[in-house]
Amino acid sequence: MEWVKNFYDKQFRLYEEGLTGPNEEHEEILTKIENLASKPFQSILELGAGGGEFAITAAKKGYDVTAVELVPSRIDYMKKLKSEHHLIGDLEIIEGDFYKVELSKTFDVICYIDGFGIGEDQDQQTLLNRMSKWLKPDGCILIDIYTPWYWVSVSGQEMRIGSKLRNYDFDFWGCRMLDTWFDGEEKVTQSLRCYSPPDLNMLLKDTGLTLVDIKSGGAMIYTTGEYHENVDLGEAMSYMVKLVLNY
Ligand SMILES: C[S@@+](CC[C@H](N)C(=O)[O-])C[C@H]1O[C@@H](n2cnc3c(N)ncnc32)[C@H](O)[C@@H]1O
């Protein structure tokens, strides 16, 4: 998992100039989370919170959010956003590794938006076990999971972002999407394990968690350059799962 800090720092710096803070997209994510949670809640733990756009959106609406993020440049941006927005709920920003961080509270909702699948299956199980300890008994965990079929379908796709080249590949033996950014001589790759719903169910074994709902995500169609927000699971880049504690 050595690539993680370097990749997410570099990716953030590539996009940094164009960042405009929370927007409609983050409000839609919040609505999706509220719908999937299917009952009122107050506290949110967000893992891998990135630049904090979702955390800010939720705190502006009155939720108490704890945001955990590994990369200092993203933490700095989140702190800047926090100082610029009027928040109704609390926002606690924790710079740390979600595999190591100690949290003294439990939460109604734990979410990990985009980025699940770093490391091996055992690493995901370790993280899921940690999440189950941070969850209130009647709370839920909501995680974006990448689908193997979408990432196979876009393997070989190349894009130019400013002066940088980006390409997608697929590791069939590890069932992983590979997202590589080329910047002159340097290249950095994000490698995320993709899970079908039955694969995910196998991963949940011995974690004390049960999969109770799925909401299909969107898809970028490279032939037309359009992003489709709600597509069938069979075409989606990812889907959000709802996990609850076993009884
Ligand atoms: C794909 S990005 C998604 C960021 C944000 N959730 C969003 O949707 O914009 C994944 C994020 O997880 C963070 N991350 C990865 N591993 C982490 C770890 N072990 N502990 C905390 N954060 C981590 C990365 O630094 C990155 O900001």
The ligand as a Tripos MOL2 file, in Angstrom:
@<TRIPOS>MOLECULE
LIG
   27    29     1     0     0
SMALL
NO_CHARGES

@<TRIPOS>ATOM
      1 C1        -10.3810    8.3570   -4.2560 C.3       1 LIG1
      2 S1        -10.0480    9.5030   -2.9680 S.3       1 LIG1
      3 C2        -11.6970   10.0010   -2.5190 C.3       1 LIG1
      4 C3        -11.7280   11.2570   -1.6960 C.3       1 LIG1
      5 C4        -13.1490   11.7070   -1.2780 C.3       1 LIG1
      6 N1        -13.8090   10.6970   -0.4840 N.3       1 LIG1
      7 C5        -13.9610   12.0560   -2.5030 C.2       1 LIG1
      8 O1        -14.8840   11.2990   -2.8410 O.co2     1 LIG1
      9 O2        -13.6450   13.0770   -3.1320 O.co2     1 LIG1
     10 C6         -9.6200    8.4390   -1.5830 C.3       1 LIG1
     11 C7         -9.1580    9.2000   -0.3660 C.3       1 LIG1
     12 O3         -8.8610    8.2720    0.6820 O.3       1 LIG1
     13 C8         -7.6900    8.7150    1.3530 C.3       1 LIG1
     14 N2         -7.0530    7.5560    2.0060 N.ar      1 LIG1
     15 C9         -6.4980    6.4890    1.4020 C.ar      1 LIG1
     16 N3         -5.9950    5.6340    2.3200 N.ar      1 LIG1
     17 C10        -6.2380    6.1920    3.5240 C.ar      1 LIG1
     18 C11        -5.9410    5.7820    4.8510 C.ar      1 LIG1
     19 N4         -5.2930    4.6480    5.1110 N.pl3     1 LIG1
     20 N5         -6.3580    6.5650    5.8750 N.ar      1 LIG1
     21 C12        -7.0240    7.7290    5.6230 C.ar      1 LIG1
     22 N6         -7.3270    8.1710    4.3770 N.ar      1 LIG1
     23 C13        -6.9240    7.4090    3.3360 C.ar      1 LIG1
     24 C14        -6.8420    9.2960    0.2290 C.3       1 LIG1
     25 O4         -5.8040   10.1360    0.6800 O.3       1 LIG1
     26 C15        -7.8930   10.0160   -0.6020 C.3       1 LIG1
     27 O5         -8.0930   11.3310   -0.1620 O.3       1 LIG1
@<TRIPOS>BOND
     1     1     2 1
     2     2     3 1
     3     2    10 1
     4     3     4 1
     5     4     5 1
     6     5     6 1
     7     5     7 1
     8     7     8 2
     9     7     9 1
    10    10    11 1
    11    11    12 1
    12    11    26 1
    13    12    13 1
    14    13    14 1
    15    13    24 1
    16    14    15 ar
    17    14    23 ar
    18    15    16 ar
    19    16    17 ar
    20    17    18 ar
    21    17    23 ar
    22    18    19 1
    23    18    20 ar
    24    20    21 ar
    25    21    22 ar
    26    22    23 ar
    27    24    25 1
    28    24    26 1
    29    26    27 1
@<TRIPOS>SUBSTRUCTURE
     1 LIG1         1 GROUP 0 **** ****
